[in-house]
Amino acid sequence: MSLDEDTRWLEWVTKQFESIAGEDKEINLEEFKTALKVKESFFAERFFALFDSDGSSSISLDELLEALDLLIHGSETDKLKFLFQVYDVDGSGSIDPDELKTVLKSCLRESAISLPEEKLDDLTLALFESADKDNSGSITFEELKAELEAFPEVMENLTISAANWLKPPDLDQKKRQTPRYLTRSYWHNNSRKLLFLCMYTGLNVLLFVGAMLYHRHGGAWYMVAKGCGQCLNFNCTFVMVLMLRRCLTWLRATWVVRVLPLDQNILLHQIVGYAILGFSAVHTAAHVFNFVRLSESGGYSVWEYLLTTRPGIGWVKGLASVTGVVLQLLICLMVLCSSTFVRRSGHFEVFYWSHLSYIWVWALLVVHCANFWKWFVVPGLVFLLEKIVGIAISRMGGLYIVEVSLLPSKVTHLVLRRPQFFHFKPGDYVYINIPVIAKYEWHPFTISSAPEQPDTLWLHVRSMGQWTNRLYEYFSQPVSETASPRQLATSLRKRQQLIQTQEELFSSADGNGAVASNEDEAVELTMYRQNGSQSAEPLSDALGPAERGEALPLRDISAKLGDNHRFCNIKCYVDGPYGTPTRQIFASEHAVLIGAGIGITPFASILQSIMYRYRRRKQNCPNCNYSWCENIKDSEMKLRKVDFIWINRDQKSFEWFVSLLTKLEMDQADEEPEGRFLEMHMYMTSALSKNDMKAIGLQMALDLLAKKEKRDSITGLRTRTQPGRPEWGKLFQKLSEENVGKVHVFYCGAPALAKVIKAQCERFGFNFYKENF
């Protein structure tokens, strides 16, 4: 930290101390723990013991500042001695294996990492054997120092780690920078959107001015009302055009995608929605002021003008004012219920049902305004045609959920039998309706399986609202016992056949769980190893029509494989597929895929599709079995490099797709001469970062064990899981220096992180695409 930052930090520490300390001006251990808000008390106790220099079981302000001054301004050796004292629990002057295990166990708890006891022993031995150079059975200070020096990044972070541990999250004072909206890179990366918004604004200004001039005989307020009314004619139609999903999906395959911001149609839909709210408010206010002026000249009162048909205003029985009031209320309700607060707070159904008011809005607009139907007729017919086609497709060829897996963090993995006519691109999404959950509700989810997977369709649904929670709870219920004995016997017999098939395939697998066969396309049995255990992911691809339970009753769950995995036969309807910005991936040279949490779903489909194509290009020498990837020109795929970044909050979330990622790593077991085609980067945000003193020992142990076993202890992948959040500046700088081709960044996840990544993309000149539907 700089001198200014040191000063501000020490001022903050002093204020915190004074606010906690009592009349005796000292704090005890419990107050110290409360102030630090730590999950695991071990480190708080060790720090407290070291800060309490006089052994009085309390810390004075002078003792605290003296210790912190050592951590900030002390030499590298001083800080290493402090770290050594933290690990030397009994104060013997050396660290034995039990002490090291206690420290690592506390590190795991603080990082919310759960590992078996034997894995903890492996971590302890890996670090202990590496540090105990003289094999004396204990680690001295000199040995710990030598071990730390083998990790340069640890030594670099040690200078800030202790202060960073106690530092408040909002202490950093951001430097004044030029607003990103005024930078050249922002205008370059958002040129299509900005040009479109300029054209949209200009068109509204022209419509407003034209209508005002045409009705200039009616007075100022009448002119304003008519100007806003003409803009509303256009916007209330255009807001629908932006949601013609089938038309937009078709346009994404044409040159239009290079001119118009089709990938930001949702954002533009929201902007037009707010414009409608603004125009309608001004339109209504202008009419009210005009009615006040008219009421002063006699005839009718203001309330009669507003709430009755007596004045005869309007082309349908004088209903213009009454329908206008109702329209204003409906528009306000729709905008309010469409707010982020409503949609993201688990009340999606409020947004869904209130948004269906658009049907009444259009009907009332036709009655309200004599000219609206002229704007609406053509887009309205296209919209109606899309709806009819969607209903027809969703009802064709009976779709059934044939398999369900309940994954960690309340994620429901649905496997649907894929109709023959259903064709989609990687990253596309569908609307699904499951009558047993909610008869009339349709919800959008990304397809997580690859188009090359012919028989099944995968959806991963995170429980975040009422409908998704009901879905998870429905499949959490015990298996229905209403199935007939004959059906149950048949189901169990087929289950035994599947298990036998699984064992036969697994017996031919290599040590990593990869099936030693070149017929992956014929039978896709995904295996994975997690913390030393092996199990099977959904087996739907290995099933024929009969095994999928086609003859079973719709209401019954037919067979169960463990508590969280079962076969079933539940009717559902699917509307789609619809395109997303991720369709641009195969047209880019260097694609960076960033998924946050369940935001991996579109990239699961894309990664599988990429590796299917990669496999087709891969060749094997019949004599020596050497593998290489032919540089065959693929008109559909220009990709030369893919970087996949997955950020998860906790360890269990990695289990959602660890089997898929393991298989992708197996496909690239042989290093290509030009480097790996697919690079994976895993981040776990609950884990303590490497610049945290509490995490230094654990991260060193994880690195050593991963190097020894060639497998990450957290996920079981070969790719090492990094603690904390990515340092986007350094990461993007590295991607830029690779110079593989134009970098396109594709993101799916929380909106807050999207802003951070987009700002970095603008800084480095990368194209940014956000999944949004």
N, C-alpha and C positions, 0 to 999 in steps of 0.2 A: 504494500500500500504506500501511497505517497505521504509526505508529511502532513498535508492538509487532511487527507483521509484518516491518518492516525489520530490527529487531533480531534476530528469530529467523532471518531469511534470511541475514544477515551471519554469524551464528554457524554456520549450516549450511555456508556457503561456506568459512569459516575451517577447519572440521573436514575438509571435503573436500580443501582444499589441503594441510593437514598430513598427511593420509593418503596423498596422492599424491607430495608432494615428498620428495626424498631428503635426504641429510645436508647438502647445500648449501642446503636450504630454498628451492629454486627449482624451477620446472617448465618443461620445454621444450615445443615445439609438439606433439609426438606425445602427451605426457602430457595436454596441454590438450585435444586432440581426443578422447582416450579418456575424459576426465572428462565432456565435454559430450555424448558419444554422438551426434554429428551424422552425418547421411547424406552430406552434401556438405561437403567440407573447405574450400571457398572462404571461407565465412563464419568458420569457426574461424581460418583463416589471417589474415583481415582483422582480426578482433577481437584476435588474439594480437599482430599487428603494432602495433595502436593501444595495447594495454595495455603493451607493452614500450617504456616511455618512454625508457630509456637505450640501446636498441638492442643489448642484450647477447645476444639470441636466447634469453633465458629471462626468466621473470616471477617476481619476488619477491612475497611476501605483501603488502608495503606498496604495490607498484605495482598489484596487483590490487585492493586495497581502495580505493586512491585513484581508480582508474578507475570502479569500481562506485559509489563515493560521488557521482561526477559524474553517472552515469546515473540515480541515484535522487533526489538532492537538487538536481541542477543545474537551471538555468532551461530554459525551452522552447527558447531559442536554443542553449544548450549541447548539448542532445540532438540538435537538428537538425544542428549542426556535426559531431557524432559520426557521424550517419547519412550526411552528405555525405562524410566522410572514408572511410567504408566503401565508398561507390560510386566515389570518386576513387582508383582503383587505383594510378595512376602518381604520385599526389601533386602533380599539376600545378596544382591549384586550380580545376579545371573538369572536367566529365564529358563525354567525347566519346561518339559513338554506339557505338563498339566496346566501350568500358567498360560502357556501359549494357546492351549485349547480353550481355556476359559475366555481369553481375549477374543479369539476367533468366533466363539459361540455368541458372545455379546455383539460382535460386529454383524453376524448373520441376523440376529434379532433386530438390531437397529436398522438394517437394510431390508427387513421383511422378506428374507430369503429362507426357505425351508429346505433343508437337506437331511438325508438319513444320517444316523449316528456314524455309520461306517464311512460315509463321505466326509464328515467332519474330521474323522481320524485321518483320512487320506490327506486332507488339506493341511492339517497340523503337521503330519510327517513330512509332507512336501516342503513346507517352509522351514521346518526345524532341521531336516537333513541338509538343506541347502545352506542354512546359516551356520550350523555347527561344523565349522571347518576342521576343527581338531578332534572331532568325534568324542568329546569329553562328556556328553550327555547334558550339556547346558550351553546357553548362548550368552557370551559376554558382551559388554558394550562394544568392544572393538570388532567382534564378529557381526553384530547387528549393523554397525556402521558400514562394514565392508559389503554386507548383503544389500543394504539400501543403495549404496553407490553403484550397484549393478543395474539399478532402475533409475536412470537420469530424470525421468519425469516426476518420480517421487521426491527426489532431492529438490527439484525446482519448486514443487508444490508445498514442500515442507515449510518454506519461508512464509507462507500465508495461511497455512492450514489451521493453526490454532486460533488466530484472529478470525478467520473465516467461520470457524465453528461457533463463535460467540457473536458474530456480526449480525445485526438485524437485516432482514431481506430488503428493506426499502432504503438502506443507508446510501446506496450509490447515487451520486448526483450525475445525471446524464448531461453530457456536454451539449451546448446549444448547437444544433445542426440545422442545415437548410431543410425546410419542410419537404418531405419526399414528393409532394405533389408539384413542387416547383423544379424538381431535378430533371435533367435531360433523359436519364434512363427510364424514369417513370413514364414520360410521354412516349418514349420509343416502345416500351413494352405494353402500353395500353392504348396504342394509336387507334386500333379498330373500335374499341369501346368509346374513346373520346370523340372520334369522328362521328360515330353513330349518335352519341348524345348531342353533339352540336347540330346535326341534321334534325334530330327529334325536337330539340328546343326551337330551332328555326321554323320548323313546320308549325309548331304550336303558336308561335308569334304571328306567323302569316295568317293562320286561321282566326286568331283572336282579333287582329287588326281588321281583316276583311269583313268579319261579322259586325264589328263595331261600326265601320263605315257604312255598311249596308243598312243598319238600323239607326243611323244618326238622328233620324227624325223623332225618336222616342225619348230623348233626354239622356243624361250621363249615366244614371244608374241602369236604365234599360239597355244602353249600349254595352255596359260592363257585363250585365247578365247574359246578353246574347253572345258576346265574345266568349265567355266561359262556357256557355252552352254548346257552341260550335266545337270548342276544344274537347268537351266531354263526349260529343258524338264520335270524334276520332279516337280518343283514349279508351272509352268503354268498349270499343271494337278491337283496338290494337292490343289491349291487355289480354284478350282472348287469343289473338294471333300468336303471341309469344308463348302460349302453352299448347300449340298444335304439335304434340310430341312426335307423331308419325311423320309429319311434314318436315320437322326440324331434323329428325333422324335421317331422312332421305337427303336433305340438303347438306348434311355433314359429309356426304360422299361426293359432293360436287365442288366446283371451284368457289362457290359462294362462301364456303367456310373460311377462305382466305381474305374475304372482304368484310363480311359481317361478323359481329361477335356472337355467333350462335351458341358458343359454350357458356355464355353469361346470360342466357335467356331468363334464368330465375332472378338474377339481380335486376335486369331490365324490367321484368314483370313487377318486381317490388317497387321500383322507381315509378313506373307508370301508375301503380296502385296509389302511391302517395300523391302523385299528380292529380289523380281523380278526386282524392279526398280534398286537396287544396282547391281545385277548380269548383267542385260541388259546394264547398263552404262559401266561397266568394260569390258563386252563382246564386245561392240561396240568400245570402246577406244582401246582395244587390236587388233582388226581387222584393225583399222585405222593405228596404228603403224606398223602392219605387211604389210599393203598396201604401206606405205611409203618405207619400206625396199624393197618390190618387185619392186616398181616403179624406184628405183635407179639402179636396174639391167637391166632396159629397158623394152620394151613391152608396158605397158599401164601407163597412169598417175594416180595419186591418185583419181582424180575426176571420171575417167572412171571406176576405181575399185568400187567406192562407188555408183555412180548414173546411171550406164549403165549396160547392159547385155553383153557387148562385151567380157569381160574376160571369160565368160561362167561359173561363180562360182554358184554352186547350182545344185540340181537334177532336177529342173523344168525350163528348158530354160534359165539357168543362172540368175534367179531372186533372188538369195540369198541376194545380197547386197541391191537391191532396196527394197525388202520386209523388210529387216532388218532396213533400215532407217525409213520406214513407221511404223514398229512395235515400234521402239524407241519413235517416236512422240506420238503414241496412248497410250503407257504405261505411259509416262510422263503426258499426258492429263488426263488419268483415275485417277492417283494418286493425281494430283493437285485438280481435281474436287471432290475427295473423302475426302478432308481435312475437319476437324471439322469446320473450318471457313465457308466453303461453305455450309455444311449441316445444321449448326445451325443458319445461318444468314437469313433464310427465302428463300433460293434458293435451296430447295431440288430437284427441277426439273432439275437443272444443273447437280447435282450428278446422278440423275436417268437416264437421257438420255445419258450422257457421259459414264456411266457404261455399257450401252448396247453395247459399242464398243468391249466387250469381244468376241462377235460373230466374228467380223472381225479379232481380234487378233488370235483366234484359227485357222481360215481359213488361215490367212497369215503364221502362224507357220507351218502348214502342208506343205505349198509351200516352206517355208524358210528352213526347216530342214528335211532331209530324214528320221530321226528316230523318230520324234515327234509323228507320228501317232501310233507308237507302245505303247507309254506311254498313249496316249489319248483315244484309241479305247474303252476300257472297261468302264472307268469312263464317257466317253462321251456318251456311250449308256445308262448308268444309268441316267445321267443328262437329256438326251432326253426323256427317259421313264418317269421321274418325271414330266417334262414339259407337256408331253402328258396327263398323268394322271391328273395333275393340271387343264389343260384346260377342260378336259372331266368333271371333278367333278364340276368345276365352272359353266359349261353350263347346267348341269343336274338340273332338278326340278326348275322351275322359282323362283328366289329369288326377293323379293320386299321389299323396305323400306315402312313400313306400318304406321309409326308414327315418328314424329320428335319433339323434345323439344329443344329450344334455352336457354341455361343456362348462368349464369353470367360468365364474363371473356371470352366471345366468345367461349364457349364450345357447340358443337352440339351433342345432344343425339339422336342416330339413333336406331330405333327398327325395326329389320328385322324379317320377317316370317321365322321360322326355318324349314328347310327340315327334313323329317323323317330320312333320312340316315345320317344326320350330327351329329356326336358324338365327343365330346371334353372333355378335362380335365380342371379343374379350373386353370386359369392363362394362358391358351393358347392364341395364337394370330392368326389373319387371314389377308390375303391381300384382299382388297376390290377395285373393279372397279365400278364407277358410270358413265355410258356413258354420262348422261346429264351434268356432271361436266367436265370430260375429258375422251374421248373415249378410249385412249390407256394407261392411267396411272393406276398403281396398287400401293396401299399404305398400309403398315402394321399397324394394331391397335389391342390392346388387347381386348379380349371379356370380358365385364364387367358383364355379367349375369352368373348365375350358370348353370351347366349342368343339374341339376334337374328341371330347368325351361323348360318345354317341347315344348312350342309353339313359343317362340320368342327368338331372339338373340339381345343383347344390345352392342352397341359400343359408346364410348364417345370420341369425336374428339376435341382436343384443336386447335384453329386457330393460327398457328405459321408459315405458309408458304403460297405459292401461292394457292396450291390445297385446303388446309384446309380453307383458307380465302374465296375462291370461293364457297366452300360448305356452309359455314355459311351465306354468302351473298345471295346465291340461295334461302335458306329457310327463309331469312329475308324479301324477296320480298312479296308484298301483294298477297293474294290468287288469283289464276287464275280464271277469270270469263268465261272461255270458256266451262265449264261444262254445260250440258243440264239441263233445269229446273227439269226434272224428276229425274236425278241423284242427283241434289242438294237437292231436297225435300227429297229423300231417305236418303241422308247423314245426313240432319238435324234431320229427324225423329229418326234415329239411335243414333244420339248424345243425343237427349232428353231421349231416353230409357237408355242410359249409365248414364246420370246424375241422373235419377230416381233410377237406381240400386245403384249408389254411395251413394245417400242420405239414401236409405234403409239400406245399410251396415253400414253407418256411424252412423245411429240412434241406432244401436245395439252395438256401440263401447263404451268402458269405458272412463273414464275421460282423459286418455292419448292418445286417438285416436286409441287404439288397438281394432280390431274387436273381439268381444266376441264369438269366434267360434273355434272349433277344426278342421275345414275343410280348413285350410290355403292353403293346396296343391291344393284344387279344384279351389278356386278363390283367386288370389293374388292381393288384392287392397291395395296399399301402401299408408298409410296416414302419414302426418307429421305435426308437430306443429312448426312454426317458428315465434318467437316474438309474440306469442299469436294468430297467425292466422293459419288456417288449410286449406289445399288444397290437391289435388290428384296428384300423380305422374302418369306416363304413365299407361293407362288402358289396354294395349294390352293383358295381360294375361287373362283378363276377357272376351275377345272377341272371338266369333266363327269365322269361315272362312268368312261368309257373312259380318259380322260386320267389318272385317278388310279391306273391300273394294276390294275384289278380282275382282269384275265385273267392277270396275271403270277404265277409260282410263289411260294409263301409264303416260301421260303428265300432268295430272291434279291433283292438290291438292284438296282432296275431302271435308274435313271439318276442321274447325279451332276451337280450344278451347283456347281462349285468344290469345294475340299477339304472344306468344312464344311457343305455343303448338298446333300441328295440326296433323290430319290424312292425309295420302297420299298413293300413290300406284306407286312407282318409281322403275323401273327395275334396278337391280344391279347384280354383279357377285362377288363371294367369293371364294378365293383359300386358302385352309387350312382344318382343323386347324394344327398349328405347335406348338410343345412343347417348353417350356421354363424352366429355373432353378426352377421355383416355383412348378414344379411337385414333387419336393422333400419334400414339406411341410408336406404332410400326413404321410411321413415316419419318421418325426422328432417328438421328445417328447415335446420340448418347442420351439415354433415358434414365432419369433419376426418379424412382418411385418411393414416395414417402407415405407410410400409413401410420396413423396414430390410433392405437387400440383396435377396435373392430373395423376401423378404416382400412384394414388390410384386404377386405373382401374383394374389391375390384381387382386388386393386384394379385390375389390368389389365382383368379381366372387368367390374368395376363401372363403371370409367371409360368403357369402350366402350359399355356399356348406357346409361349416363347420356347420353352424347353422341348415341346413336341417338334417344333420346326427346327430347333437346334439339333435334335436327335436325328432328323431326316438328313441333315447335312453332315452328320458325323460318320466317319468311315473307319473300318477296322482292317488291318492287314491280316489276311488269312494265315500267314506263316508265323509271324511273331506277335500277333494280337496288339500291335501298336495302334493307338487311336489318334486320329486327328480330325479337325473340322475343316471340310472343304470350303473354300471361299466362293460358294455358288451365289450368283446374283439372284436374289429373291425379289420379285416385283412387289410383293406384299410386305416385305420386311427389310428395311434399310438399316436396322439396328447393328451397331458394331460393339456397343458396350451397354450394360444395364447395371445400375447401382440400386439395390433395394434397401431401404431404411425403414425399420419397424420400431416404433416407440411404444412401450407398454408401461403401465403403472406398476404391475406386480408380476411375480414369477408365474403364477397360474395362467395368466392370459396368453403366454407363449404356447400353451398346450393346444390352443385353437387350431393352429396350422403347423405344429412342429413336425408332423409326419410328412406334410407336403414339402417343407423346407429341407428335411432330411433327404428326401428323394431327389430334390433339385441338386443338393450337394453331391449325392452319389453320381448323378449324371455328369458332373464335372470333376469326377475323382482324378482324372488325368489332367495335369496342368498343360494348357495350350501354349505353344511357342510365343504367341502374342499376349499372353496373360489370360486371366479368367474372363470369360464372356459375362458372367453374372457374379457380382460382388454383393455380399450381404453385410449389413450393419445393424446389429441389435442393441437396443438401449432399454434399460430398466430404470425408470425414474424414482422408484422407491429406494433403490440402492444408494448408499452414500457415495458421493463422487470421489475421485482420486485426490482432490485437493482438501479432503477432510481428514484430519489426523486420526479420527476413529476408524477410518476405512483403509489406512495404509497397509496394515498387516494382512487384512482379508484380501485386498486386491492383488497383493504380491503372491499370496498363497494360491489364489484362483489362477493367476497367470502361470505359475510354476506347474500346477497340476494339469492345466489345459495343455501346456507344452509337452508334458510327460505322457498324458493319455490321448492327446490329439482330439480332445473332445471337451466342450464347455460343460462345467459342472451344473450350471443353472438350467440350460435347455437341452443338453445332450447333443447339440449341433457341433460341427467343427468350428463354426464361427464363434468367436469369443464375445460374450454379452458385455457391453460396456455399461458402467454405472452412471446414473444421472441422465442429464439431457445432452443432446449433441451441442457442440460448439459450432453453430452454423457457419460463422465466418471462416474458421479454419477448415471445416469440412468442404464448403463450397470452393474455397481457395484451392484445395487439393484436387477437386473435380475439374476445376478450370485448368490447372496445370497439366492434367492428363492429356488434354488436347486431342481427344478421340474424334470429336466432331461437335456440332452445335448441340448445346445441352438443353434438354427440355425437362422441366421438373413437373411431376404430376403428384398431386396431394389429395388425400382423403382423410378427414378427421375433424377435430374441433376448430371452429372459426378463429379462435384467439391465436392458435399456433399458425394458422394460415396467413395471418397478417405479418407475423414475424418472418416466415419463410418467403413470402412474396416480396417483402422489403429487401431481403438478401438477394433474391433473384434479380431484382431491379439493379442492385449494386453491381452484380457480376455480369449483367446482360443476358441472363438465362430466361428462356420462355417459361411462364408459369401457368399451369392449368389446375383448377380446383374442381373436384368432384362435387356436384351440387344438384340435387333434384328433390 
